[in-house]
Amino acid sequence: MKIIRNPAAGECLSENHAVTIGVFDGVHRGHRTVIEQTRSLADETGARLAVVTFDPHPAQVIRPESAPSILTGIDHRLELLESIGVDTTVVINFDEAQAAERATDFVDRVIVGCLMATTVSVGQDFHFGYQREGTTEFLAKLGADRGFDVNVLEPVLQSGGIAAPVSSTAVRNAVARGDVVAATAMLDRPHQVRGEVKEGDQRGRTIGFPTANVDVPPERALPADGVYAAWYITPDGVRRPAAVNVGKRPTFYEDAERSLVEAHLIDFAGDLYGQEGRVDFIELLRGERRFDGIDALKAQLAIDIEQAREILS
């Protein structure tokens, strides 16, 4: 997959593209359907498939006080886009200058000038450009003048008879309430967090349950505090079963600032410090709670590990 990170710097292409535009945070089922439909349009016209995405999330610049948590960092997002066969991805660095770019200028610079779009596919609620001035109707009128078609696509509904669309917000809400099974259904894969394994207070090791402390960036979407059956993926791509605690460890701390991700790898002994750890959340085992003492905590951890082992087997 070709990645263009600065369309104004002469990296642009001489091939026609069928283009879809959005943040694509999570690259969930809805996003994948849009991309598949855009691929079909590309095949019909002999064009290549291009995705235009934004990093950071525009809300982090426009309204940082209420910006959503992020499901996938840009590197993870690019991996997912490549895995589903996207030919070209343009990553727009979203800053204050980008927020001020007029919708027409964006189309001329990126969609027409860089990607030579023959068709552009977007969702029904798509907006772009300064103060969200670019609507689907605006884009269609501009496309008629600039020589590309515009396709406004229907949303993909959640499974299980839920009459609501699959969306990044719906996935974030499921993750936030600890319903990682629902998140998996919308993502078509488990929700994953990533981070470097750093030294903690090593309390888990002293009580017989060592953990890898995965330093997840604070803007990432963490599941609700609790214990989860999960897969832990090491840098060599090996998946290892794990019982993962997300939380503030109330047995030891009364007022922790933020939740931590601590993964106990089942039947594993080794040094993971300094490596990137990836955690795929499979199922919530229980909520986080405070225990009266170390023995009660150890007894519950043993139960958690056996439950995780059974689920992951």
C-alpha positions as CSV (number, residue, x, y, z in Angstrom):
1,M,0.0,0.0,0.0
2,K,1.3,3.4,-0.9
3,I,1.1,6.0,1.9
4,I,1.1,9.7,1.1
5,R,1.5,11.8,4.2
6,N,1.8,15.3,2.6
7,P,-0.2,15.7,-0.6
8,A,1.1,19.2,-1.1
9,A,4.8,18.1,-1.3
10,G,4.8,16.5,-4.8
11,E,4.0,13.0,-3.7
12,C,0.9,12.9,-5.8
13,L,0.0,10.2,-8.3
14,S,-0.7,9.9,-12.0
15,E,-3.3,7.2,-11.8
16,N,-7.1,7.5,-11.4
17,H,-8.5,6.5,-8.0
18,A,-11.9,5.6,-6.6
19,V,-11.7,7.5,-3.2
20,T,-13.4,7.3,0.1
21,I,-12.8,9.8,2.9
22,G,-13.1,9.7,6.7
23,V,-11.3,9.2,9.9
24,F,-11.9,5.5,9.8
25,D,-11.1,5.1,13.5
26,G,-11.4,1.4,14.3
27,V,-11.8,0.3,10.6
28,H,-15.0,-1.4,11.7
29,R,-17.6,-3.3,9.7
30,G,-19.2,-0.1,8.5
31,H,-15.9,1.3,7.3
32,R,-15.0,-2.0,5.6
33,T,-18.3,-2.1,3.7
34,V,-17.7,1.5,2.4
35,I,-14.2,0.4,1.3
36,E,-15.5,-2.7,-0.3
37,Q,-18.1,-0.8,-2.2
38,T,-15.5,1.8,-3.3
39,R,-13.3,-1.1,-4.4
40,S,-16.1,-2.3,-6.7
41,L,-16.4,1.1,-8.2
42,A,-12.6,1.2,-8.8
43,D,-12.8,-2.2,-10.5
44,E,-15.6,-1.1,-12.8
45,T,-13.5,1.9,-14.0
46,G,-10.0,0.4,-13.9
47,A,-9.0,2.8,-11.2
48,R,-7.1,2.1,-8.0
49,L,-8.6,2.2,-4.5
50,A,-7.7,5.1,-2.2
51,V,-8.6,6.1,1.3
52,V,-8.1,9.6,2.7
53,T,-7.8,9.7,6.5
54,F,-6.9,12.2,9.2
55,D,-4.4,12.1,12.0
56,P,-4.9,13.2,14.7
57,H,-8.6,12.8,15.0
58,P,-10.1,16.3,13.9
59,A,-12.0,16.5,17.2
60,Q,-8.7,16.5,19.1
61,V,-7.8,19.8,17.4
62,I,-11.3,21.4,17.0
63,R,-12.8,20.5,20.4
64,P,-10.1,18.8,22.5
65,E,-12.1,19.1,25.7
66,S,-14.7,16.7,24.3
67,A,-12.7,14.7,21.8
68,P,-13.5,11.0,21.8
69,S,-11.1,8.3,22.9
70,I,-9.3,6.7,19.9
71,L,-9.8,3.1,18.9
72,T,-6.8,2.8,16.6
73,G,-3.7,4.8,16.4
74,I,-2.5,5.8,12.9
75,D,0.0,3.0,12.6
76,H,-2.6,0.4,13.5
77,R,-5.2,2.0,11.2
78,L,-2.7,1.8,8.3
79,E,-2.0,-1.8,9.0
80,L,-5.7,-2.6,8.9
81,L,-6.3,-0.6,5.7
82,E,-3.5,-2.5,4.0
83,S,-4.8,-5.8,5.2
84,I,-8.1,-5.3,3.4
85,G,-6.5,-4.4,0.1
86,V,-6.4,-0.6,0.0
87,D,-4.0,0.6,-2.7
88,T,-3.3,4.1,-1.6
89,T,-3.9,5.9,1.7
90,V,-3.5,9.7,2.1
91,V,-2.9,10.7,5.7
92,I,-3.9,14.3,6.3
93,N,-2.1,15.9,9.2
94,F,-5.0,17.6,11.0
95,D,-3.9,20.8,12.7
96,E,-5.3,24.3,13.0
97,A,-4.2,25.2,9.5
98,Q,-6.0,22.1,8.1
99,A,-9.1,23.0,10.1
100,A,-9.2,26.3,8.3
101,E,-8.9,24.9,4.8
102,R,-12.0,25.5,2.7
103,A,-13.8,22.5,1.4
104,T,-13.2,23.5,-2.3
105,D,-9.5,23.9,-1.7
106,F,-9.3,20.5,0.0
107,V,-11.0,18.8,-3.0
108,D,-8.8,20.5,-5.5
109,R,-5.6,19.8,-3.6
110,V,-6.2,16.2,-2.4
111,I,-9.1,14.6,-4.3
112,V,-8.5,16.0,-7.7
113,G,-4.9,17.2,-7.7
114,C,-3.4,14.3,-5.8
115,L,-5.6,11.3,-6.5
116,M,-7.2,12.2,-9.8
117,A,-10.5,10.8,-8.4
118,T,-13.1,9.3,-10.8
119,T,-15.5,8.6,-8.0
120,V,-15.8,9.5,-4.3
121,S,-17.8,7.5,-1.7
122,V,-18.8,8.9,1.6
123,G,-21.3,8.2,4.4
124,Q,-24.6,10.1,4.8
125,D,-23.3,12.3,7.7
126,F,-20.1,13.2,6.0
127,H,-18.8,16.8,6.4
128,F,-15.4,18.3,5.7
129,G,-13.6,21.6,5.3
130,Y,-13.8,24.8,7.3
131,Q,-16.6,24.7,9.9
132,R,-17.8,21.5,8.2
133,E,-19.1,23.5,5.2
134,G,-18.6,20.6,2.9
135,T,-21.7,18.5,2.8
136,T,-22.6,15.5,0.6
137,E,-24.7,17.9,-1.6
138,F,-21.8,20.3,-1.8
139,L,-19.4,17.5,-2.8
140,A,-21.8,16.2,-5.5
141,K,-22.0,19.7,-7.0
142,L,-18.3,20.1,-6.9
143,G,-17.8,16.6,-8.4
144,A,-20.1,17.5,-11.4
145,D,-17.8,20.4,-12.1
146,R,-14.5,18.6,-11.4
147,G,-15.3,15.4,-13.2
148,F,-15.9,12.8,-10.5
149,D,-19.0,11.0,-9.3
150,V,-20.2,11.0,-5.7
151,N,-21.8,8.0,-4.0
152,V,-23.5,8.5,-0.6
153,L,-23.7,5.1,1.0
154,E,-26.2,3.7,3.4
155,P,-25.0,2.9,7.0
156,V,-24.3,-0.7,8.0
157,L,-26.6,-1.8,10.9
158,Q,-25.4,-3.7,14.0
159,S,-26.2,-7.4,14.2
160,G,-28.6,-9.0,16.6
161,G,-31.6,-7.1,15.4
162,I,-30.2,-3.7,16.7
163,A,-31.6,-1.0,14.4
164,A,-28.6,1.3,14.9
165,P,-25.6,1.8,12.6
166,V,-22.2,0.4,13.2
167,S,-20.1,3.4,14.0
168,S,-16.9,4.4,15.8
169,T,-19.1,5.9,18.6
170,A,-21.0,2.7,19.0
171,V,-17.8,0.7,19.3
172,R,-16.3,3.2,21.8
173,N,-19.5,3.0,23.9
174,A,-19.4,-0.8,23.9
175,V,-15.7,-0.8,24.9
176,A,-16.3,1.8,27.6
177,R,-19.0,-0.3,29.3
178,G,-16.8,-3.4,29.1
179,D,-18.9,-5.2,26.4
180,V,-15.9,-6.3,24.4
181,V,-18.0,-9.0,22.8
182,A,-20.2,-6.4,21.2
183,A,-17.2,-4.4,20.1
184,T,-15.7,-7.5,18.5
185,A,-19.0,-8.0,16.5
186,M,-18.8,-4.4,15.2
187,L,-15.1,-4.5,14.5
188,D,-15.0,-8.0,13.0
189,R,-11.9,-8.5,15.3
190,P,-11.2,-8.0,19.0
191,H,-10.6,-4.5,20.3
192,Q,-6.9,-4.1,20.6
193,V,-4.7,-1.8,22.7
194,R,-0.9,-1.4,22.2
195,G,1.9,0.0,24.3
196,E,5.4,-0.5,25.5
197,V,5.8,-2.9,28.5
198,K,7.2,-0.8,31.3
199,E,8.3,-1.6,34.8
200,G,5.6,-1.2,37.5
201,D,5.8,-1.7,41.2
202,Q,6.3,-5.5,40.6
203,R,3.6,-6.2,43.2
204,G,2.1,-9.0,40.9
205,R,5.4,-10.8,40.9
206,T,5.7,-10.7,44.7
207,I,2.3,-12.4,45.1
208,G,2.9,-15.0,42.4
209,F,1.1,-13.4,39.5
210,P,3.6,-11.4,37.4
211,T,2.1,-9.0,34.9
212,A,3.2,-7.1,31.8
213,N,2.3,-3.5,32.4
214,V,1.3,-2.2,28.9
215,D,1.7,1.6,28.7
216,V,-1.3,2.5,26.6
217,P,-1.4,6.1,25.4
218,P,-4.0,8.1,27.4
219,E,-6.1,9.0,24.4
220,R,-6.7,5.4,23.5
221,A,-10.1,3.7,24.3
222,L,-9.7,1.4,27.2
223,P,-12.4,-1.1,28.3
224,A,-14.2,-0.5,31.5
225,D,-12.2,-1.3,34.7
226,G,-12.3,-5.1,35.2
227,V,-10.6,-8.4,34.4
228,Y,-10.7,-9.8,30.9
229,A,-9.8,-12.9,29.1
230,A,-7.5,-11.7,26.4
231,W,-4.8,-12.6,23.9
232,Y,-1.4,-11.0,24.4
233,I,0.6,-10.6,21.1
234,T,4.3,-10.4,21.4
235,P,6.5,-8.6,18.7
236,D,7.2,-11.9,17.0
237,G,3.5,-12.3,16.4
238,V,2.9,-15.1,18.9
239,R,-0.5,-15.0,20.6
240,R,-0.5,-16.0,24.3
241,P,-3.5,-16.5,26.5
242,A,-3.8,-13.9,29.3
243,A,-5.9,-12.6,32.1
244,V,-5.8,-8.8,31.9
245,N,-6.7,-6.3,34.6
246,V,-7.7,-2.9,33.5
247,G,-8.1,-0.6,36.5
248,K,-6.8,1.5,39.3
249,R,-6.0,-1.4,41.7
250,P,-8.2,-0.3,44.6
251,T,-6.8,-3.1,46.9
252,F,-3.5,-1.2,47.0
253,Y,-4.4,2.4,46.0
254,E,-7.2,4.6,47.1
255,D,-7.0,7.3,44.4
256,A,-5.1,6.3,41.3
257,E,-5.0,8.9,38.5
258,R,-5.7,6.6,35.6
259,S,-6.5,3.0,34.8
260,L,-3.6,0.7,33.9
261,V,-3.4,-2.4,31.7
262,E,-1.7,-5.3,33.4
263,A,-1.5,-8.6,31.5
264,H,-0.8,-11.9,33.3
265,L,0.4,-14.3,30.5
266,I,-0.8,-17.7,31.3
267,D,1.9,-20.4,31.6
268,F,4.6,-18.0,30.5
269,A,7.9,-16.9,32.0
270,G,10.0,-14.4,30.3
271,D,11.2,-10.8,30.1
272,L,8.9,-8.5,28.1
273,Y,10.3,-5.1,29.3
274,G,10.9,-2.6,26.6
275,Q,8.9,-4.6,24.0
276,E,5.6,-3.5,22.4
277,G,2.7,-5.5,23.9
278,R,-0.6,-5.8,22.1
279,V,-3.7,-6.9,23.9
280,D,-6.9,-8.3,22.2
281,F,-9.8,-8.2,24.6
282,I,-12.1,-11.3,24.3
283,E,-14.5,-11.4,27.2
284,L,-15.1,-9.6,30.5
285,L,-14.7,-11.9,33.5
286,R,-15.7,-9.5,36.3
287,G,-15.6,-5.9,37.3
288,E,-12.7,-4.5,39.3
289,R,-13.2,-4.5,43.1
290,R,-11.3,-4.0,46.3
291,F,-10.3,-7.1,48.3
292,D,-9.9,-7.2,52.1
293,G,-6.4,-8.6,51.8
294,I,-3.7,-10.3,49.7
295,D,-5.0,-13.8,50.3
296,A,-8.4,-12.9,49.1
297,L,-7.0,-11.2,46.0
298,K,-4.7,-14.2,45.2
299,A,-7.6,-16.6,45.5
300,Q,-9.7,-14.5,43.0
301,L,-6.7,-14.1,40.6
302,A,-6.4,-17.9,40.5
303,I,-10.1,-18.2,39.6
304,D,-9.7,-15.4,36.9
305,I,-6.8,-17.2,35.3
306,E,-8.6,-20.5,35.1
307,Q,-11.7,-18.8,33.6
308,A,-9.5,-17.0,31.0
309,R,-7.8,-20.3,30.2
310,E,-11.1,-22.0,29.6
311,I,-12.5,-19.2,27.5
312,L,-9.4,-19.0,25.3
313,S,-9.0,-22.7,24.9
